[in-house]
Amino acid sequence: MGCAVRKTKLEVKWDFGKWGAQDSDAKARKADELFEQPAGRTLRKEGDAEAALQREDVKVVQSRYAFPFIAHATMEPQNCTAHYKDGKMEIWSTSQFPAPGRTAVARLLGIPEAGVTLHMVRAGGGFGRRAYNDSMCEAAWISKTVGAPVKLLWSREDDVRHDYYRCGGFQYFKGAVDLSGKLVAWKNHFVAYGEGNAFVHDGGFNAGEFPAGYVENLLVQASTMPLGLKTGALRAPGSNSTAWVMQSFIDELAHAAGKDPAQFRLDLLKKSTSGPGAGPGGPRAMGLNAARMSDVMQLAMEKSGWGKRQLPSGTALGIAFHFSHSGYFAEVAEVAVSANKKVKVNKVWVAGDIGSQIINPSAAENQVQGAIVDGLSEMIQEITLKEGRVVQSNYHQHPMLRMPQAPTVEVHFLKTNNPPTGLGEPALPPILPAVANAVFSATGERIRTLPMTKQGFSFA
């Protein structure tokens, strides 16, 4: 005798929690509101920037810069193999921080750390993404739960939508140059993500960034707004966005002063104003050695023929420098922009000082070339939120620079009498402002919002 089966649809009602209404456009509007209000706190103050901005003999420049969240989007998505047996866990994985990963797995499973064996395997790049060990913990938990070995491979969509993102933010600048073209006042209000005085992970700003210590009247302030999104380190953490906003606004001031942008920077480097312990924010420019930076600037100018070459209409050079991760880098980009705003980066000249010894010259050159490609990719990438969720899912929405778009990169190192330092990070940050500054020189239009597609620009 048969038994009738009644089929019904399962109606699922999801609770998206307190962050279910998060929206990137709303965050941008909130940032503008916070800028109009008194800043949450002062990070650094020297002289009297507000008074200097009111002087009758100065030209004031005011700008708003916005940079987005970015996913790591590593070529190889997150993955791990795990086998839980007899109270012990064996893992085959990649990690930039394997020891903390081993500790995290032990705590998650409630077993002694000595019971976790981690085999490190060769893998694709991490760029900060493989620092967080979340896929390792996930695979270990599943293996213990099902009582069998597990091979976990995230889909690209999982990877893009569940990252520890490079944090976005907003910088509001005011600066003043006097009649002689000297920078006399600098003010920036950083509207960031966080709570109170705490920034989210890798979402802060160091008030000692150049030109701190090189302008007499300086005010650096910050305000925060809450965020429900994981954030983390991306190659050249912090510096990858900071260099773009700072060196772009310095370029604006140079043009307002009627000065050559390279010479304006060199002149600034001669104007050290503060020593150790100079008010909130500490010593000048985070330990920047002005002489070393001037030397790489001049090398980049020499190799690129700065100011000595006649370029076709629509083609221009842009320059920028940045000190980060103990490395000194200046970069010049030659950029051609078509009438329909297609940007072609023809060539990049890189000058770097990372100390007295380049141990592996070909690998060093490769690191710099890769940093340039990474930095250019960041000019066309963004992660946005709608209804609390990440909108982008794959490379069609979060693109990488394509091979035909990659420029020729000419690399030069100054060997100096200084201890050798690392190279994985510091070559990346200057390329973004160098290209943006070249676009301005070629078109008269300043890129103040990334990705640059928001202003109609795209790579040819």
C-alpha positions as a Markdown table, in Angstrom:
| # | Residue | x | y | z |
|---|---|---|---|---|
| 1 | Met | 0.0 | 0.0 | 0.0 |
| 2 | Gly | 1.5 | 3.3 | -1.1 |
| 3 | Cys | 1.9 | 6.4 | 1.1 |
| 4 | Ala | 1.1 | 9.8 | -0.3 |
| 5 | Val | 4.0 | 12.3 | 0.1 |
| 6 | Arg | 3.1 | 16.0 | 0.4 |
| 7 | Lys | 5.7 | 18.3 | -1.1 |
| 8 | Thr | 6.0 | 21.9 | 0.2 |
| 9 | Lys | 8.4 | 24.7 | -0.5 |
| 10 | Leu | 10.8 | 25.8 | 2.2 |
| 11 | Glu | 10.5 | 29.5 | 2.8 |
| 12 | Val | 13.7 | 31.0 | 4.0 |
| 13 | Lys | 13.8 | 34.3 | 5.8 |
| 14 | Trp | 17.3 | 35.6 | 6.3 |
| 15 | Asp | 18.3 | 37.9 | 9.1 |
| 16 | Phe | 21.1 | 40.0 | 7.7 |
| 17 | Gly | 22.0 | 41.5 | 11.0 |
| 18 | Lys | 23.0 | 45.0 | 12.1 |
| 19 | Trp | 25.0 | 45.6 | 8.9 |
| 20 | Gly | 22.3 | 44.4 | 6.5 |
| 21 | Ala | 21.7 | 48.0 | 5.2 |
| 22 | Gln | 25.3 | 49.0 | 4.5 |
| 23 | Asp | 25.7 | 50.8 | 1.3 |
| 24 | Ser | 28.8 | 52.4 | -0.3 |
| 25 | Asp | 27.0 | 55.4 | -1.6 |
| 26 | Ala | 25.5 | 56.1 | 1.8 |
| 27 | Lys | 29.1 | 55.8 | 3.3 |
| 28 | Ala | 30.3 | 58.4 | 0.9 |
| 29 | Arg | 27.5 | 60.8 | 1.8 |
| 30 | Lys | 28.2 | 60.2 | 5.5 |
| 31 | Ala | 31.9 | 61.0 | 5.0 |
| 32 | Asp | 30.9 | 64.4 | 3.4 |
| 33 | Glu | 28.7 | 65.1 | 6.4 |
| 34 | Leu | 31.5 | 64.3 | 8.9 |
| 35 | Phe | 33.9 | 66.6 | 7.0 |
| 36 | Glu | 31.5 | 69.5 | 7.5 |
| 37 | Gln | 31.4 | 68.8 | 11.2 |
| 38 | Pro | 34.3 | 69.4 | 13.7 |
| 39 | Ala | 36.9 | 66.6 | 13.4 |
| 40 | Gly | 36.8 | 63.8 | 15.8 |
| 41 | Arg | 40.4 | 64.3 | 16.9 |
| 42 | Thr | 43.6 | 66.0 | 15.9 |
| 43 | Leu | 46.4 | 63.6 | 14.9 |
| 44 | Arg | 49.2 | 66.2 | 14.5 |
| 45 | Lys | 49.5 | 70.0 | 14.7 |
| 46 | Glu | 52.4 | 72.3 | 14.0 |
| 47 | Gly | 52.2 | 76.1 | 13.7 |
| 48 | Asp | 48.8 | 77.5 | 12.8 |
| 49 | Ala | 47.4 | 76.1 | 9.6 |
| 50 | Glu | 44.0 | 77.7 | 9.9 |
| 51 | Ala | 45.5 | 81.2 | 10.3 |
| 52 | Ala | 47.9 | 80.6 | 7.4 |
| 53 | Leu | 45.0 | 79.6 | 5.1 |
| 54 | Gln | 43.4 | 83.0 | 5.8 |
| 55 | Arg | 46.3 | 85.1 | 4.8 |
| 56 | Glu | 45.7 | 87.5 | 1.9 |
| 57 | Asp | 49.0 | 86.8 | 0.2 |
| 58 | Val | 48.3 | 83.0 | -0.4 |
| 59 | Lys | 46.5 | 80.9 | -3.0 |
| 60 | Val | 44.3 | 78.2 | -1.4 |
| 61 | Val | 43.7 | 74.9 | -3.0 |
| 62 | Gln | 40.9 | 72.6 | -1.7 |
| 63 | Ser | 40.2 | 69.0 | -2.8 |
| 64 | Arg | 38.4 | 65.9 | -1.8 |
| 65 | Tyr | 39.9 | 62.4 | -2.5 |
| 66 | Ala | 38.2 | 59.1 | -2.2 |
| 67 | Phe | 39.7 | 55.6 | -2.5 |
| 68 | Pro | 37.7 | 52.3 | -2.4 |
| 69 | Phe | 37.9 | 49.0 | -0.7 |
| 70 | Ile | 39.9 | 46.5 | -2.9 |
| 71 | Ala | 40.0 | 42.7 | -2.9 |
| 72 | His | 43.3 | 40.9 | -3.1 |
| 73 | Ala | 41.9 | 38.7 | -5.9 |
| 74 | Thr | 45.0 | 36.5 | -5.9 |
| 75 | Met | 45.4 | 34.4 | -9.1 |
| 76 | Glu | 45.1 | 31.2 | -6.9 |
| 77 | Pro | 42.0 | 31.4 | -4.7 |
| 78 | Gln | 42.2 | 30.4 | -1.0 |
| 79 | Asn | 42.6 | 26.6 | -0.5 |
| 80 | Cys | 43.7 | 24.0 | 2.1 |
| 81 | Thr | 43.8 | 20.3 | 2.6 |
| 82 | Ala | 43.1 | 19.0 | 6.2 |
| 83 | His | 42.9 | 15.6 | 7.8 |
| 84 | Tyr | 41.7 | 15.1 | 11.4 |
| 85 | Lys | 42.4 | 11.7 | 12.8 |
| 86 | Asp | 42.8 | 10.3 | 16.3 |
| 87 | Gly | 42.6 | 13.7 | 18.0 |
| 88 | Lys | 45.3 | 15.3 | 15.8 |
| 89 | Met | 45.1 | 17.6 | 12.7 |
| 90 | Glu | 47.4 | 17.4 | 9.7 |
| 91 | Ile | 47.2 | 20.3 | 7.2 |
| 92 | Trp | 48.7 | 21.1 | 3.8 |
| 93 | Ser | 48.3 | 24.8 | 3.1 |
| 94 | Thr | 49.8 | 28.1 | 2.2 |
| 95 | Ser | 50.2 | 30.9 | 4.7 |
| 96 | Gln | 52.1 | 34.1 | 5.1 |
| 97 | Phe | 51.9 | 33.5 | 8.9 |
| 98 | Pro | 52.0 | 29.8 | 9.4 |
| 99 | Ala | 52.7 | 29.8 | 13.2 |
| 100 | Pro | 49.6 | 31.9 | 14.1 |
| 101 | Gly | 47.6 | 29.7 | 11.7 |
| 102 | Arg | 48.6 | 26.6 | 13.6 |
| 103 | Thr | 47.7 | 28.3 | 16.8 |
| 104 | Ala | 44.3 | 29.4 | 15.4 |
| 105 | Val | 43.4 | 25.8 | 14.3 |
| 106 | Ala | 44.4 | 24.4 | 17.7 |
| 107 | Arg | 42.2 | 26.8 | 19.5 |
| 108 | Leu | 39.3 | 26.3 | 17.1 |
| 109 | Leu | 39.3 | 22.6 | 17.5 |
| 110 | Gly | 40.1 | 22.6 | 21.2 |
| 111 | Ile | 43.3 | 20.4 | 20.8 |
| 112 | Pro | 46.9 | 21.1 | 21.9 |
| 113 | Glu | 49.0 | 23.0 | 19.4 |
| 114 | Ala | 51.4 | 20.1 | 19.4 |
| 115 | Gly | 48.6 | 18.1 | 17.8 |
| 116 | Val | 48.6 | 20.3 | 14.7 |
| 117 | Thr | 51.0 | 19.4 | 11.9 |
| 118 | Leu | 51.3 | 22.0 | 9.2 |
| 119 | His | 52.9 | 21.3 | 5.8 |
| 120 | Met | 53.8 | 24.4 | 3.8 |
| 121 | Val | 53.3 | 24.0 | 0.1 |
| 122 | Arg | 54.3 | 26.1 | -2.9 |
| 123 | Ala | 51.5 | 28.4 | -4.0 |
| 124 | Gly | 50.5 | 31.6 | -5.9 |
| 125 | Gly | 51.0 | 35.1 | -4.5 |
| 126 | Gly | 49.4 | 36.2 | -1.3 |
| 127 | Phe | 50.0 | 40.0 | -1.2 |
| 128 | Gly | 48.6 | 40.0 | 2.4 |
| 129 | Arg | 45.6 | 37.8 | 1.7 |
| 130 | Arg | 47.3 | 34.6 | 3.0 |
| 131 | Ala | 48.0 | 36.3 | 6.3 |
| 132 | Tyr | 44.7 | 35.5 | 7.8 |
| 133 | Asn | 44.4 | 31.7 | 7.7 |
| 134 | Asp | 40.6 | 31.6 | 7.4 |
| 135 | Ser | 40.6 | 28.9 | 4.8 |
| 136 | Met | 42.9 | 26.8 | 7.0 |
| 137 | Cys | 40.5 | 27.0 | 9.9 |
| 138 | Glu | 37.5 | 26.3 | 7.7 |
| 139 | Ala | 39.1 | 23.1 | 6.2 |
| 140 | Ala | 40.2 | 21.9 | 9.7 |
| 141 | Trp | 36.7 | 22.4 | 11.1 |
| 142 | Ile | 35.0 | 20.6 | 8.3 |
| 143 | Ser | 37.5 | 17.7 | 8.5 |
| 144 | Lys | 36.9 | 17.2 | 12.2 |
| 145 | Thr | 33.1 | 17.5 | 11.8 |
| 146 | Val | 32.8 | 14.9 | 9.0 |
| 147 | Gly | 35.6 | 12.7 | 10.2 |
| 148 | Ala | 37.4 | 12.5 | 6.9 |
| 149 | Pro | 40.1 | 14.3 | 5.0 |
| 150 | Val | 39.0 | 17.4 | 3.2 |
| 151 | Lys | 40.3 | 19.3 | 0.2 |
| 152 | Leu | 38.9 | 22.9 | 0.3 |
| 153 | Leu | 39.1 | 25.2 | -2.8 |
| 154 | Trp | 37.2 | 28.4 | -2.7 |
| 155 | Ser | 35.5 | 29.6 | -5.9 |
| 156 | Arg | 36.5 | 32.9 | -7.3 |
| 157 | Glu | 33.2 | 34.3 | -6.2 |
| 158 | Asp | 33.7 | 33.2 | -2.6 |
| 159 | Asp | 37.2 | 34.7 | -2.7 |
| 160 | Val | 36.2 | 38.1 | -4.0 |
| 161 | Arg | 33.1 | 38.4 | -1.7 |
| 162 | His | 34.8 | 37.1 | 1.5 |
| 163 | Asp | 38.1 | 38.8 | 1.6 |
| 164 | Tyr | 40.0 | 40.9 | 4.2 |
| 165 | Tyr | 39.7 | 44.0 | 2.0 |
| 166 | Arg | 42.1 | 46.9 | 1.6 |
| 167 | Cys | 40.3 | 49.6 | 3.4 |
| 168 | Gly | 38.7 | 52.6 | 1.7 |
| 169 | Gly | 38.6 | 56.1 | 3.0 |
| 170 | Phe | 38.2 | 59.8 | 2.3 |
| 171 | Gln | 40.8 | 62.7 | 2.5 |
| 172 | Tyr | 39.7 | 66.3 | 2.5 |
| 173 | Phe | 42.6 | 68.7 | 1.8 |
| 174 | Lys | 43.3 | 72.4 | 2.1 |
| 175 | Gly | 46.7 | 73.8 | 1.2 |
| 176 | Ala | 48.2 | 77.3 | 0.6 |
| 177 | Val | 51.1 | 78.5 | -1.4 |
| 178 | Asp | 52.4 | 82.1 | -1.1 |
| 179 | Leu | 53.3 | 84.5 | -3.9 |
| 180 | Ser | 56.8 | 83.0 | -4.2 |
| 181 | Gly | 55.4 | 79.5 | -4.7 |
| 182 | Lys | 56.3 | 78.2 | -1.2 |
| 183 | Leu | 54.0 | 75.8 | 0.6 |
| 184 | Val | 52.9 | 77.6 | 3.8 |
| 185 | Ala | 49.9 | 75.6 | 5.0 |
| 186 | Trp | 48.7 | 72.0 | 4.8 |
| 187 | Lys | 45.5 | 70.7 | 6.3 |
| 188 | Asn | 43.9 | 67.3 | 5.8 |
| 189 | His | 40.9 | 65.8 | 7.5 |
| 190 | Phe | 40.9 | 62.0 | 7.1 |
| 191 | Val | 37.4 | 60.5 | 7.3 |
| 192 | Ala | 38.0 | 56.8 | 8.0 |
| 193 | Tyr | 36.3 | 53.7 | 9.1 |
| 194 | Gly | 36.3 | 52.8 | 12.8 |
| 195 | Glu | 34.9 | 53.6 | 16.2 |
| 196 | Gly | 35.9 | 56.6 | 18.2 |
| 197 | Asn | 39.7 | 56.8 | 18.2 |
| 198 | Ala | 40.2 | 53.3 | 16.8 |
| 199 | Phe | 40.6 | 52.7 | 13.1 |
| 200 | Val | 39.6 | 49.4 | 11.6 |
| 201 | His | 42.4 | 46.9 | 10.8 |
| 202 | Asp | 44.8 | 48.5 | 8.3 |
| 203 | Gly | 42.4 | 51.4 | 7.8 |
| 204 | Gly | 44.4 | 54.1 | 9.7 |
| 205 | Phe | 46.6 | 57.0 | 8.7 |
| 206 | Asn | 50.0 | 58.0 | 10.1 |
| 207 | Ala | 50.1 | 61.7 | 10.7 |
| 208 | Gly | 53.9 | 61.8 | 10.1 |
| 209 | Glu | 53.5 | 61.2 | 6.4 |
| 210 | Phe | 55.3 | 63.7 | 4.1 |
| 211 | Pro | 54.9 | 66.7 | 4.0 |
| 212 | Ala | 54.7 | 66.6 | 7.8 |
| 213 | Gly | 57.9 | 68.1 | 9.1 |
| 214 | Tyr | 58.4 | 70.1 | 5.9 |
| 215 | Val | 55.7 | 72.7 | 6.1 |
| 216 | Glu | 55.6 | 75.2 | 9.0 |
| 217 | Asn | 51.8 | 75.2 | 9.4 |
| 218 | Leu | 50.2 | 71.7 | 9.4 |
| 219 | Leu | 47.0 | 70.2 | 10.8 |
| 220 | Val | 46.1 | 66.6 | 10.4 |
| 221 | Gln | 42.7 | 65.5 | 11.8 |
| 222 | Ala | 40.5 | 62.4 | 11.6 |
| 223 | Ser | 36.9 | 61.3 | 12.0 |
| 224 | Thr | 35.5 | 57.8 | 12.0 |
| 225 | Met | 32.4 | 56.0 | 10.9 |
| 226 | Pro | 31.4 | 52.4 | 11.7 |
| 227 | Leu | 32.0 | 49.5 | 9.3 |
| 228 | Gly | 30.8 | 45.9 | 9.2 |
| 229 | Leu | 33.4 | 44.5 | 6.8 |
| 230 | Lys | 36.6 | 42.6 | 7.3 |
| 231 | Thr | 39.7 | 44.7 | 6.3 |
| 232 | Gly | 43.3 | 43.8 | 6.2 |
| 233 | Ala | 46.7 | 44.3 | 4.7 |
| 234 | Leu | 47.2 | 44.6 | 0.9 |
| 235 | Arg | 50.7 | 44.9 | -0.6 |
| 236 | Ala | 52.3 | 48.1 | 0.7 |
| 237 | Pro | 49.7 | 48.3 | 3.5 |
| 238 | Gly | 48.5 | 51.8 | 4.0 |
| 239 | Ser | 51.0 | 53.3 | 1.7 |
| 240 | Asn | 49.2 | 52.1 | -1.4 |
| 241 | Ser | 46.4 | 54.6 | -0.9 |
| 242 | Thr | 48.3 | 57.2 | 1.2 |
| 243 | Ala | 50.9 | 57.9 | -1.6 |
| 244 | Trp | 48.2 | 58.5 | -4.1 |
| 245 | Val | 46.3 | 61.1 | -2.1 |
| 246 | Met | 49.3 | 62.9 | -0.7 |
| 247 | Gln | 51.4 | 63.0 | -3.9 |
| 248 | Ser | 48.4 | 64.0 | -6.0 |
| 249 | Phe | 47.5 | 66.9 | -3.7 |
| 250 | Ile | 51.2 | 68.0 | -3.6 |
| 251 | Asp | 51.0 | 68.0 | -7.4 |
| 252 | Glu | 47.9 | 70.2 | -7.3 |
| 253 | Leu | 49.8 | 72.7 | -5.1 |
| 254 | Ala | 52.8 | 72.7 | -7.4 |
| 255 | His | 50.6 | 73.6 | -10.4 |
| 256 | Ala | 48.8 | 76.3 | -8.3 |
| 257 | Ala | 52.2 | 77.7 | -7.4 |
| 258 | Gly | 53.2 | 77.8 | -11.1 |
| 259 | Lys | 56.1 | 75.5 | -10.3 |
| 260 | Asp | 57.6 | 72.5 | -12.0 |
| 261 | Pro | 56.1 | 69.6 | -10.1 |
| 262 | Ala | 59.5 | 67.8 | -9.7 |
| 263 | Gln | 61.3 | 71.0 | -8.6 |
| 264 | Phe | 58.4 | 71.8 | -6.2 |
| 265 | Arg | 59.0 | 68.5 | -4.4 |
| 266 | Leu | 62.8 | 69.0 | -4.3 |
| 267 | Asp | 62.3 | 72.4 | -2.8 |
| 268 | Leu | 60.0 | 70.9 | -0.2 |
| 269 | Leu | 62.6 | 68.4 | 0.8 |
| 270 | Lys | 65.0 | 71.2 | 1.7 |
| 271 | Lys | 62.5 | 72.8 | 4.2 |
| 272 | Ser | 62.7 | 70.5 | 7.2 |
| 273 | Thr | 60.9 | 72.3 | 10.0 |
| 274 | Ser | 60.7 | 69.9 | 12.9 |
| 275 | Gly | 62.9 | 67.6 | 14.9 |
| 276 | Pro | 62.3 | 64.6 | 17.2 |
| 277 | Gly | 59.2 | 64.9 | 19.3 |
| 278 | Ala | 57.6 | 67.7 | 17.3 |
| 279 | Gly | 54.2 | 67.7 | 18.8 |
| 280 | Pro | 51.5 | 65.1 | 18.2 |
| 281 | Gly | 52.5 | 62.7 | 15.6 |
| 282 | Gly | 56.2 | 62.4 | 16.6 |
| 283 | Pro | 59.3 | 63.2 | 14.5 |
| 284 | Arg | 59.3 | 64.6 | 11.0 |
| 285 | Ala | 57.9 | 62.5 | 8.2 |
| 286 | Met | 58.2 | 59.1 | 9.8 |
| 287 | Gly | 62.0 | 59.0 | 9.7 |
| 288 | Leu | 62.2 | 60.1 | 6.0 |
| 289 | Asn | 65.8 | 61.0 | 5.0 |
| 290 | Ala | 65.4 | 64.0 | 2.7 |
| 291 | Ala | 68.8 | 63.6 | 1.1 |
| 292 | Arg | 68.1 | 60.0 | 0.1 |
| 293 | Met | 64.7 | 61.0 | -1.3 |
| 294 | Ser | 66.2 | 63.9 | -3.2 |
| 295 | Asp | 68.8 | 61.6 | -4.8 |
| 296 | Val | 66.2 | 59.1 | -6.1 |
| 297 | Met | 64.1 | 62.0 | -7.4 |
| 298 | Gln | 66.9 | 63.4 | -9.4 |
| 299 | Leu | 67.8 | 60.0 | -10.7 |
| 300 | Ala | 64.3 | 59.4 | -11.9 |
| 301 | Met | 64.2 | 62.8 | -13.5 |
| 302 | Glu | 67.6 | 62.2 | -15.3 |
| 303 | Lys | 66.6 | 58.8 | -16.6 |
| 304 | Ser | 63.2 | 59.9 | -17.9 |
| 305 | Gly | 64.5 | 63.1 | -19.5 |
| 306 | Trp | 62.2 | 65.2 | -17.2 |
| 307 | Gly | 61.8 | 68.7 | -18.7 |
| 308 | Lys | 64.1 | 67.9 | -21.7 |
| 309 | Arg | 61.8 | 66.0 | -24.1 |
| 310 | Gln | 59.2 | 67.3 | -26.5 |
| 311 | Leu | 56.1 | 65.0 | -26.2 |
| 312 | Pro | 53.2 | 64.7 | -28.6 |
| 313 | Ser | 49.9 | 66.4 | -27.8 |
| 314 | Gly | 47.9 | 64.3 | -25.3 |
| 315 | Thr | 51.1 | 62.8 | -23.9 |
| 316 | Ala | 52.7 | 63.9 | -20.6 |
| 317 | Leu | 55.0 | 62.9 | -17.8 |
| 318 | Gly | 53.9 | 62.6 | -14.1 |
| 319 | Ile | 56.2 | 62.2 | -11.1 |
| 320 | Ala | 55.7 | 61.1 | -7.5 |
| 321 | Phe | 57.8 | 59.8 | -4.6 |
| 322 | His | 57.0 | 57.9 | -1.4 |
| 323 | Phe | 59.0 | 56.7 | 1.5 |
| 324 | Ser | 57.5 | 53.5 | 3.0 |
| 325 | His | 58.7 | 50.1 | 4.4 |
| 326 | Ser | 62.2 | 51.6 | 4.7 |
| 327 | Gly | 62.5 | 52.1 | 1.0 |
| 328 | Tyr | 62.9 | 55.3 | -1.0 |
| 329 | Phe | 61.3 | 55.4 | -4.4 |
| 330 | Ala | 60.6 | 58.0 | -7.1 |
| 331 | Glu | 58.8 | 57.2 | -10.3 |
| 332 | Val | 58.1 | 59.0 | -13.6 |
| 333 | Ala | 55.2 | 57.8 | -15.8 |
| 334 | Glu | 54.8 | 58.7 | -19.5 |
| 335 | Val | 51.1 | 58.6 | -20.3 |
| 336 | Ala | 49.1 | 59.2 | -23.4 |
| 337 | Val | 45.4 | 60.0 | -23.1 |
| 338 | Ser | 43.1 | 59.8 | -26.1 |
| 339 | Ala | 40.1 | 62.0 | -26.8 |
| 340 | Asn | 37.8 | 59.4 | -25.4 |
| 341 | Lys | 39.8 | 59.2 | -22.2 |
| 342 | Lys | 41.7 | 56.0 | -22.9 |
| 343 | Val | 44.9 | 56.0 | -20.9 |
| 344 | Lys | 48.0 | 54.3 | -22.2 |
| 345 | Val | 51.0 | 54.1 | -19.8 |
| 346 | Asn | 53.9 | 54.0 | -22.3 |
| 347 | Lys | 56.8 | 53.8 | -19.9 |
| 348 | Val | 57.7 | 54.0 | -16.2 |
| 349 | Trp | 61.1 | 55.0 | -14.9 |
| 350 | Val | 61.7 | 53.8 | -11.3 |
| 351 | Ala | 64.5 | 55.0 | -9.1 |
| 352 | Gly | 65.0 | 53.3 | -5.7 |
| 353 | Asp | 67.3 | 53.3 | -2.7 |
| 354 | Ile | 67.0 | 50.2 | -0.5 |
| 355 | Gly | 70.5 | 50.4 | 0.8 |
| 356 | Ser | 74.0 | 49.1 | 0.1 |
| 357 | Gln | 73.4 | 45.7 | -1.4 |
| 358 | Ile | 71.1 | 44.3 | -4.1 |
| 359 | Ile | 71.6 | 40.6 | -3.5 |
| 360 | Asn | 69.6 | 39.3 | -6.5 |
| 361 | Pro | 69.5 | 42.0 | -9.2 |
| 362 | Ser | 67.1 | 40.2 | -11.6 |
| 363 | Ala | 64.7 | 39.3 | -8.7 |
| 364 | Ala | 64.9 | 42.9 | -7.5 |
| 365 | Glu | 64.0 | 44.2 | -11.0 |
| 366 | Asn | 61.1 | 41.7 | -11.1 |
| 367 | Gln | 59.8 | 42.8 | -7.8 |
| 368 | Val | 59.6 | 46.4 | -9.0 |
| 369 | Gln | 58.0 | 45.5 | -12.3 |
| 370 | Gly | 55.4 | 43.5 | -10.5 |
| 371 | Ala | 54.8 | 46.4 | -8.1 |
| 372 | Ile | 54.1 | 48.7 | -11.0 |
| 373 | Val | 51.5 | 46.3 | -12.5 |
| 374 | Asp | 49.9 | 45.8 | -9.1 |
| 375 | Gly | 49.6 | 49.5 | -8.6 |
| 376 | Leu | 48.2 | 50.2 | -12.0 |
| 377 | Ser | 45.6 | 47.5 | -11.4 |
| 378 | Glu | 44.5 | 49.3 | -8.2 |
| 379 | Met | 43.6 | 52.3 | -10.3 |
| 380 | Ile | 40.7 | 50.3 | -11.9 |
| 381 | Gln | 39.5 | 48.2 | -9.0 |
| 382 | Glu | 36.9 | 48.6 | -6.3 |
| 383 | Ile | 34.7 | 46.7 | -3.9 |
| 384 | Thr | 31.3 | 48.2 | -3.1 |
| 385 | Leu | 28.5 | 47.3 | -0.7 |
| 386 | Lys | 24.8 | 47.2 | -1.5 |
| 387 | Glu | 22.2 | 45.9 | 1.0 |
| 388 | Gly | 25.0 | 44.9 | 3.3 |
| 389 | Arg | 26.7 | 42.6 | 0.7 |
| 390 | Val | 29.7 | 42.9 | -1.6 |
| 391 | Val | 28.5 | 43.6 | -5.2 |
| 392 | Gln | 31.6 | 42.4 | -7.1 |
| 393 | Ser | 32.1 | 38.7 | -7.7 |
| 394 | Asn | 34.9 | 38.1 | -10.3 |
| 395 | Tyr | 37.5 | 39.7 | -12.5 |
| 396 | His | 34.8 | 41.1 | -14.9 |
| 397 | Gln | 33.9 | 43.5 | -12.0 |
| 398 | His | 37.3 | 43.7 | -10.2 |
| 399 | Pro | 39.7 | 43.7 | -13.1 |
| 400 | Met | 43.4 | 43.2 | -13.3 |
| 401 | Leu | 45.8 | 45.0 | -15.7 |
| 402 | Arg | 46.0 | 43.0 | -18.9 |
| 403 | Met | 49.3 | 42.1 | -20.5 |
| 404 | Pro | 48.9 | 44.4 | -23.6 |
| 405 | Gln | 48.2 | 47.3 | -21.1 |
| 406 | Ala | 51.5 | 46.8 | -19.1 |
| 407 | Pro | 54.1 | 49.5 | -19.7 |
| 408 | Thr | 57.8 | 49.2 | -20.2 |
| 409 | Val | 59.4 | 49.5 | -16.8 |
| 410 | Glu | 63.0 | 50.8 | -16.5 |
| 411 | Val | 64.4 | 50.2 | -13.0 |
| 412 | His | 67.4 | 51.9 | -11.5 |
| 413 | Phe | 68.8 | 51.4 | -8.0 |
| 414 | Leu | 71.1 | 53.8 | -6.0 |
| 415 | Lys | 73.5 | 51.8 | -3.9 |
| 416 | Thr | 74.0 | 53.9 | -0.7 |
| 417 | Asn | 75.9 | 53.4 | 2.5 |
| 418 | Asn | 72.8 | 52.3 | 4.4 |
| 419 | Pro | 71.7 | 48.9 | 5.6 |
| 420 | Pro | 69.8 | 46.8 | 3.0 |
| 421 | Thr | 66.0 | 46.9 | 3.3 |
| 422 | Gly | 63.1 | 45.0 | 1.8 |
| 423 | Leu | 61.7 | 45.5 | -1.7 |
| 424 | Gly | 58.3 | 43.7 | -1.8 |
| 425 | Glu | 56.3 | 46.8 | -0.8 |
| 426 | Pro | 57.9 | 50.3 | -1.4 |
| 427 | Ala | 58.1 | 50.3 | -5.2 |
| 428 | Leu | 54.3 | 50.1 | -5.5 |
| 429 | Pro | 52.8 | 53.3 | -3.9 |
| 430 | Pro | 54.3 | 56.0 | -6.2 |
| 431 | Ile | 53.0 | 54.6 | -9.4 |
| 432 | Leu | 49.4 | 55.6 | -8.7 |
| 433 | Pro | 50.0 | 59.3 | -8.2 |
| 434 | Ala | 52.7 | 59.4 | -11.0 |
| 435 | Val | 50.1 | 58.2 | -13.5 |
| 436 | Ala | 47.3 | 60.4 | -12.1 |
| 437 | Asn | 49.6 | 63.4 | -12.2 |
| 438 | Ala | 50.6 | 62.6 | -15.8 |
| 439 | Val | 46.9 | 62.4 | -16.8 |
| 440 | Phe | 46.4 | 65.9 | -15.3 |
| 441 | Ser | 49.3 | 67.3 | -17.3 |
| 442 | Ala | 48.0 | 65.7 | -20.5 |
| 443 | Thr | 44.3 | 66.6 | -20.1 |
| 444 | Gly | 43.9 | 69.2 | -17.3 |
| 445 | Glu | 41.6 | 66.8 | -15.5 |
| 446 | Arg | 42.6 | 65.7 | -12.0 |
| 447 | Ile | 41.8 | 62.1 | -10.9 |
| 448 | Arg | 40.5 | 62.5 | -7.3 |
| 449 | Thr | 38.4 | 59.4 | -7.1 |
| 450 | Leu | 39.4 | 55.8 | -7.6 |
| 451 | Pro | 38.8 | 53.7 | -9.5 |
| 452 | Met | 39.5 | 56.2 | -12.3 |
| 453 | Thr | 36.6 | 54.7 | -14.3 |
| 454 | Lys | 34.3 | 56.8 | -12.0 |
| 455 | Gln | 35.8 | 59.9 | -13.8 |
| 456 | Gly | 35.5 | 58.3 | -17.2 |
| 457 | Phe | 39.1 | 57.1 | -17.6 |
| 458 | Ser | 40.1 | 53.6 | -18.5 |
| 459 | Phe | 43.3 | 51.8 | -19.7 |
| 460 | Ala | 43.7 | 51.5 | -23.4 |
